[in-house]
C-alpha cells in the first residue's frame, strides 16, 4: 500500500544530528553508540531506506527554524535573518538528495502524478526516489512577505505559521494570542500564492483567525485529539469539526506524550505506557466519528 508521511523533519535531522539519512537506521544508530551530545542518540527511527521498505513513497518534508526574542526561553535564532539562513541550509540538503537521486521534489499536480506512476511501476522500491512536498514549520524565518515569494519559488508548498511558544506571525503550542496583523498578512499572501495552510501547532485563538481569513486548502499534518489526551497541542472536537467542514486532511502524531494521558516527560516511556500504533488509531477513530 502506497503510504504518505505528512510530517518529517528530515533536513533538520540530517544536519543538526549529523545523520546520513541515505543509510539504514541500524547503521546510523550504531555510529551514535556512546554519544551523549543530544537526547535519544542511538534511537533514530527514520531514514530513506527505511521509508522505502515501508512503501512510504511521499513525505511532507520540513524546514524549521525558530526566532526567539530576548525574553523567550525557548531555543532558537536571535534574528529572523539567521532563521532564514538556517532554512536555506536545510533546503540545500534536500536539493543534494535530489541531485543524488534519493528524493524527488513535488511542486504541482503534474509532478505528483509522474512520481506516483514512477513509484508504482514494478515491485522493487529499494532504488526508487522518495517524493517530498516542501513545508515550513513555523513562519519565523520568513523575514518579510518578499521572502515568502522566494520560498514559493524554491518549491515551498505548505506552511504552518506557528510552532512552540510565541512566534513572529502566530502564537503556537503553550502560548495564546489572536493572529497578529503580520500573521493575517502572511495568511492572505499564502492564499494568494496557493501555499497550503498547516493548522498544526496554532494556538486556539490563532487557529480560528487563520481559518476565517484563509480560503485555500488546509491540512493538519500531525495532530491528535484533546478529548483523549487533554493538552493545548491537541485539537478540540470543535476544531476537528471545523477542519472536516473545510475538507482538510488531518494526520496523526506519533509523539508518545500526545498519546498517553498523564505522561511525564523524561520519566514515562512508550513501553511502560503501552503506547503503540493502535493508540494512534484511537485518535484517528475519534476523528472519523466526528467526521461521520
Secondary structure, DSSP 8 states (H G I E B T S, - for coil): --EEEEEE-HHHHHHHTT--TTS-HHHHHHHTTT--SSTTTT-----HHHHHHTTEEEEEEEEE--B--TT--S--BSSHHHHHHHHHHHHHHHHHHHHHTSEEE--SHHHHHHHHHHHTSSS--TTS-EEEEEEEESSTT--SHHHHHHHHHTTEEEEES--BSB-SS-B-BT------HHHHHHHHHHHHHT-EEE-TT--HHHHHHHHHH--S-EEESS--BTTTS--TTSB-HHHHHHHHHTT-EE-----GGGTSTT--TTT--HHHHT--HHHHHHHHHHHHHHH-
